[in-house]
Amino acid sequence: MTEQTHFGFQTVDAREKARRVRGVFDSVAVKYDLMNDLMSVGLHRVWKAYTLAVARVRPGDKVLDLAGGTGDLAEGFARRVGPEGTVVHTDINAAMLGCGRDRLHDAGLVLPTVLCDAEQLPFREGSFDVVSVAFGLRNMTDKARALAEMHRVLKPGGRLLVLEFSKVAKPLEKLYDWYSFKVLPRLGQVVAGDADSYRYLAESIRMHPGQAELKAMMKVAGFGHVDVHNLSGGVVALHVGLRC
């Protein structure tokens, strides 16, 4: 039987999910940063700044930024590792990667840019001090395999940072559902001309593992210690895993 997975609330052939996700990000790439500012009221910048602070990268470190999109985290890491370090900016989507490369160039940064699948990373074991993935894990078809790959390419003592939408605190659930399913698609239609992609966004968040489940998945992938930082009432969580 063909393996099935979810694409938002739909059940699809696992081999189809990557193609559908690619279509979503091909559609939203140009307006991605603007939409992030609008739909999070600018909070995504705070969440990413917190991630950079928790990462504690040092000059000379090697960092792998997965699903790096428009490059805002990669830029922050590059400023911190300095000319002695390396930040590899990657994404599976060529349109997003191109937007990110252009944005980084405009900021005066030329980083290694790699089109690659997080489930099959083209890097040697133990290559990086830090691996990050921000708002990308939920779009991956085989999350367990992706987490195992992230673990593989980290050096012993290296850290994985997963910044992702998560399970909100109960008092916020009704308001969050209203905003997600009523406001976001309309905002996507008005600003990006694409309601369906932002409807998928809301659905994909609901299908993504919550804080405890993702922590357990990271443990299974080999991370010896995992901390969970809830941000904005659990709208977003930062999981930090240590490769022992």
N, C-alpha and C positions, 0 to 999 in steps of 0.2 A: 504494500500500500504506500502511496505517496505521503510523505510527512506533511503535516498541517501546522500552521502557526497563525498568529493573529496580525492583522493590519488594521489598527484601530479596533473597532468592534467586529470587524469582518473576520471570518476564518478563510484563509487562503493557502494555496500550495506554498510550502516553505521556499521553494525556488523562485516564487513570484514576488516575495516581500521586498527584496533588495531593489528590484526594478520599480516597484510602486513607490518605495521611499525615495528613490532617485528622482522620480517624476515630481514628487512633492517639492524637493529641494531645488530642482531645476526651475520650478515655477516661482519659488519665493526668494531665490538667492539675492536678486538685486535690491529687494526691499527688506531683507532679513534684519539688518541692524536697526532700521527705523521701526519695524514692527516689534522687535524686542524691547525697544525703549517705550513704545506705546502700550504694549500689552502688560508689561511688568511695572509700568510707571517709573521706569528707570532703575528698578531694584536689581535687575540682572547685573548691573555694573557693581553694585554693592556685594552681591553673591560672589562674583568673580574676584573682586578685590580681596574678599575674605579667603577664598581659595588660594590665591597667591600668597597671602600672609601665612596660612597654615602650611603651605608647601615647604617653606623655609629653604628655598634653593639658595645655593651659594655660588660665588664666582667660580667658574670652571666646571660646573655641573653639566651633565647631559640630560636633556629633557625631551620626552616624546609627547607631543600634543595630538591626541587622536580626535577625529571628528572635529578638527580645529576650525572648520568653517571660515568665517571672516577674519580670524586671526587675532582677536582681542586678547585671549589668554596667552597665545604664543608671543605677542608683543610684550606683555607683562613679564613673562619668563625671560625673554631675551634681554630686557633691561637689567634683570637681576643676575643672570649668569655672566654677563659681560662678554668681551671679545675672547676670553679664554674658554668660555663654555660653548655649548651647542644646543639649539632648540630646533627639533625637526617638526615641521608643521604638516599635518596629514589630514586627508579626508577621503572618503570613498566617492564623493560627488565632485566632478570636475568643475561644475559651475560655481559651487561654494568655494572650492580651493582656489579658483581663479580670482574670485572677489577678494579672498583673504590675501593672496599673493600681492594683488594690486594695492590693497590697503597697507600692507606691511612695507611695500616699496615707498608709498607716499609718506610713511613714518620714518623713512631712512634706514629700513632694515631689509637685508637680503638673507633669508633663511632657507635651509634645505626644505624643499616642498615636495611631498611624495603623495601620489594618488595610490591609496592602498586600502585594503579590507582589514578591519581590526580583528577579524576572525582568522586571518592568515597573514600575520605580520612578516614583512621581508627583512627582519633584523635578527642578529645573532642573540643567543641567550646571554643575559647579563650585560646588555649594552647601555642601560640607562639608569640614572640615579632617581629620576622621577618620571612617572607616566601620568598624564591627565586626560580625562574625557569629560567634557561639559555638555550636557544636554544632547548626548549622542548615544548613550548605551541603550536607551529604550527603543531606538530605531534599528538596533542590530537583531538579526534573525536568531542567532544562537548566542545568547548572552553568556552562558556558561563557557562556551568555547572562547569567546572574546576575552573574558576575564582570565582564563587560563593562559592565553597568549600574552596578556598584559603582565601576568606574573612571570612568565618565561623570560621576557626581555628586560626585566628589572634586575639590577645587581642585588646581591644579598645586602639587606639593610635599606634597600630602596623603597620608595613609597608610591602607591597608586592613589590618585585622588579622583573620585567619581562625584561630580556635581550633577544632580539630576532632580527633576520634579519628583515629589514623593507623596506620602499620605498625609493630608492635612489634619490638624486637630479637629475633633468632632464639632465644637461650636462653630467652626468655619465652613463645614461641609456644604450646607444649603446655599450659602452665599457664593462659595467657590464653584459649585455646580452651575448656578445661574450665570455667573460670569463666564465660565468655560464654554457653555453650550449655547448661550444666547448672545453674549457680547462679542466673544472672540471671532466667531465666523463672520459676523457683520463687520467688525473692524477689518478683518482680512479682505472682505469683499471691497470695502471702500478704499483702503490704502493700497492693497496689493492686487486687487481684482481677482481674488481667489478665496472664496469662502470654504471650499472643500478641504484645502490643505490645512486650514486652521481648525476645522472640525476634526480632521485626523489628529492634529496635535492634541486636542482635548481628550479624544478617545485613547490615544496612545499613552497618555499620562495615567489614565485609569487602569490600563492593562499592565502597567509597569510594576515590578515588585515594590512593596513598601519597604520601610526602613529595616525592619527585622529580617525580612526575607532576603533582601539584597545583602545584608551583612552575612547571613548564613551562606549565600552563594559565594561570596568572596572567601569565606573560610574554606569551603569545599575546593575552591580554585587554588588553595595553598597559602593564603595569607594568614600568618600566625597571629596577628592582632589587627582588629578593625575597630576604629572609633567612628561614631555617627554624630554629626553636628546638624541638628535641626535648625533651619533658618526660616524666618517669616511664618511661624506657626506650623511648620512642616510642609508648606507649599513646596519648598526645596530642601533637600538634605545633601550634605557633603559627607561621603564615606571615605575614610582614609585607611588604607590597608598597608601593612608592613610586610615586606618579604623577608623572612628570617634567614 
